Amino acid sequence: MIDTNEISTLIGAHAYDRDGEKIGKVNQVYVDDRTGRPLWASVNTGFFGTSETLIPLEDATRDGDSLRIAYDKAFVKDAPRIEIDGAISPEEQDRLFTYYDLGGSQYAGDFDFGTTGHDT
């Protein structure tokens, strides 16, 4: 699990799926506004990294300069597209939690998320 002390080290890290296949580079980290806990990372995906996809950090781990997530690359690439321009709306949260099957997550609920990071 990624904690608040690791947020800045995630920006620019390469994300890999559970089988070690590269997904893309972390662009932003979305945190719970109430706790500051990192919950999502936006990752550049697609041809030449032209798309951006949100991945959950709940079961993610750091592996040196890399981020390992608990999903495979194809699944991540099919995730719901969310506007990466600020807070995640409650409707977008619901779509993401449903897609990643995080309904039982301790974070599920009506949260407002903020972001940290920069475009790379």
Stockholm file with secondary structure:
# STOCKHOLM 1.0

chainA/1-120         MIDTNEISTLIGAHAYDRDGEKIGKVNQVYVDDRTGRPLWASVNTGFFGTSETLIPLEDATRDGDSLRIAYDKAFVKDAPRIEIDGAISPEEQDRLFTYYDLGGSQYAGDFDFGTTGHDT
#=GR chainA/1-120 SS CCCGGGHHHHTTCEEECTTSCEEEEEEEEEEETTTCCEEEEEEEESGGGCEEEEEECTTCEEETTEEECSSCHHHHHTSCCCCCSSCCCHHHHHHHHHHTTCTTCTTCSSCCEEEEECCC
#=GC SS_cons         CCCGGGHHHHTTCEEECTTSCEEEEEEEEEEETTTCCEEEEEEEESGGGCEEEEEECTTCEEETTEEECSSCHHHHHTSCCCCCSSCCCHHHHHHHHHHTTCTTCTTCSSCCEEEEECCC
//
